[in-house]
Amino acid sequence: MAYRETEKMRQRKAAARQRIAECTYQCVAEGGFRNAKITRVAQLAGVATGTIYRHYESKEDLFAEVFRKATQREVDKVAEVLATPGTATARLEKALRQFAERALKAPVMAWSLIAEPVDPKVEEERLAYRKAYADLFEQAIREGIEEGCIPDQDARQSSTCLVGAIAESLVGPLSPTQTSQAAADEADNKDPLVNTIIRFCIQGLTGTRR
């Protein structure tokens, strides 16, 4: 008789897989993907290293799943803001602020998602992450053009410019290569930094000074 996996066994396997992913996320949040050693993840999850590879074909597959889940949380937060009442310009401004402020509150994780050197599978997820933001911004820009609060323009190109501008603006402040004093200075100047990023992006979209 062929072996048939029971529902209880499936639930146990799903719970173990989730625990492994959560422990990997914890490692990344503490020190980036380079900090997520398989031996460390196994120790935190309370499993043998071989067990991890029964749930994930490779370390890269595990990292890609963790990256995908982490970025989806951030994309969802921006989507929520863009769905609130108000003009497209106001909603975009709030969404950009949300993006920047959340990144600066969790700099290690944000650096890992935005700029940390990663394996090709994770880099594919990063490209999808950036596209998800661009899609959201593109829709808001199109709505702004229809409303008349944003001048007619190539909404797709403008949306990718927004993603690139805000991500690049945060690379320096989030970088783990900064000295502790430099990091502290950036933290103290968080509001001016965020305001500068938003001002640049909105002026680029609308052509007006803010």
Secondary structure as GFF3:
##gff-version 3
##sequence-region A 1 210
A	DSSP	alpha_helix	7	31	.	.	.	ID=ss1
A	DSSP	three_ten_helix	33	35	.	.	.	ID=ss2
A	DSSP	alpha_helix	38	45	.	.	.	ID=ss3
A	DSSP	alpha_helix	49	55	.	.	.	ID=ss4
A	DSSP	alpha_helix	59	82	.	.	.	ID=ss5
A	DSSP	alpha_helix	88	105	.	.	.	ID=ss6
A	DSSP	alpha_helix	107	114	.	.	.	ID=ss7
A	DSSP	alpha_helix	120	147	.	.	.	ID=ss8
A	DSSP	alpha_helix	155	174	.	.	.	ID=ss9
A	DSSP	alpha_helix	180	188	.	.	.	ID=ss10
A	DSSP	alpha_helix	190	206	.	.	.	ID=ss11
###
